[in-house]
Every structure is written in C-alpha cells, then in structure tokens.
Amino acid sequence: MNNAIIFGVHKGLKIMNINLLIKLLLVLIGFTFIGLQAFQWEIAGSGISALMLIGISVLYKKFSKFFEKQFFLFLLFFTLAEIIGFVYWFIPVEWLQTLDFTYYGANLLYITAYIFLIMHVLNGIEFRKMLKRFAGPAVILLILDIFCVYIVTDTAGSDFSGAEYILEFSYNGVIMVLLSVALLNYLYKDTNKAMLFLIGAIFIVFSEIIQMAYFYIVDSNDLSATYATFLVMAFLFLYIQSQFSTSKSFSELQDEKIKVS
C-alpha cells in the first residue's frame, strides 16, 4: 500500500512538472510572438502564434480542472485558423488570384471559434432572466454594437469586394456580440470568473481593431506589437477564467436566499 501511495505521489508530481513546463514554454512563446510582430517578421510570427495556440489547447485539454466543451472548441477552431494563416505564406500567389480560400477559410473558422466562446459564457445562464433584468443596458449595447460594427467595417470597406465586406461585417458583428455578452454576463453574475472573461473579451476586441488598422490603414511596427500584446493578454485571461468553476451568480444566490426565507 505504501508503494501505491509513493507511486501516486510520484505520478502527481510528474504531471505537475509537465504542466508547469508547458506553461513556462507558452510564456516564452508569447513573448517571442510579441517580439517577432514588433519587428514585423510576419511569417515567423504567424508560425509562433499557431504554436502558442496549439500549446494552450493541449494544456487545457490535458491539465484543466474544469473542462468545458465549448471553450475547447473555441481554442480548437481558433488554432485551426492560425494554422491556415501560417500555411498561407507558403501557397503560390497564382493559387489565390481567383479565390483566396485561406482568407475565407480562416475568417470563417475565427467566426466559428468566437461563436463557441459566446456559447461558453452563456452556458448555465438563464438568458431570459438576464435580459429581463438588464433590458436597458442590452438595448444600448445592441445600438452601440451596430454602430461600431458599421464604423469599423466601413473604415476599410473600400478595399473589400461584396463577399469580403459581408464576411468582415459578420466577423466584426460576432466580436461585438462577444463583448456585449461578456459585459452582461459580468453584470448578471458578478463573479471573478465573469470579470476575467470580460477582461479577456476586451483584449480580444482591442486586438482585432488594432489588427484591422494595421492591415488596412497604417503599416506600423507599434500597431503590430500592440495587436500581438493584446492577443497574448486575451488568451492569458481567458485561460485563467477557464480554471474557475462555473459558480452561481450573485443574483441567483440572492433569489435562493429569498426563497429559503
């Protein structure tokens, strides 16, 4: 029996060491990604970004205490999009002249990933009760979302074809919905997990807006480095929140207290 206990402890320490090693490597990869983007080494940066997302997906799948399918699917689809973005650099230009399948494929994967992230944050929420309690803020957020999506998409709209404009509009719409849902989720639940998710969502939105400015408006090292920094910070906060259990909201606990009384 003592041997079994010793073996269990040894196995547990080994798993902890692997977990810690992966986390340290991911931190190093994250800093490397920011550095590469700061110098606009796009190909290397794209490859490192894909490697970082693969590492985060493996870390979540193998070592997470609280595994949630929607969050893992978010990581999976986002990773696939990053891999396509890396492969793009090695595809002959003439293959993409008729239809840039990497552009459409990657963006559709990103949209799918963000939809799964929205599903993740809505998991366990009584949606009707949340909307009823925050009907005013929800309407204001909806108006702001439509306005922001139109402004952001139209900023680079002259460079888009009809299909590209629809795709970019849908992409930006999903991102703004993510931010709005994250804010309503925090107002509704008022938990550390909800707060961390909101911070992660804010970093995602800033990262996407700055990336669009970098791609279509100003080719700047500062914008490239800022986009990369915000992206790394977004996944840092999203991963941290994934390690918290889905607890009941403050309002739900208050409702239960009233019922008991």
Secondary structure, DSSP 8 states (H G I E B T S, - for coil): -HHHHHHHHHHHHHHHHHHHHHHHHHHHHHHHHHHHHHTT-HHHHHHHHHHHHHHHHHHHHHH-SS--HHHHHHHHHHHHHHHHHHHGGGS-GGGGSS--HHHHHHHHHHHHHHHHHHHHHHTT--HHHHHHHTHHHHHHHHHHHHHHHHHHHHHTGGG--HHHHHHHHHHHHHHHHHHHHHHHHHHHH-SHHHHHHHHHHHHHHHHHHHHHHHHHT---HHHHHHHHHHHHHHHHHHHHHHTS-----HHHHHHHHHHH-
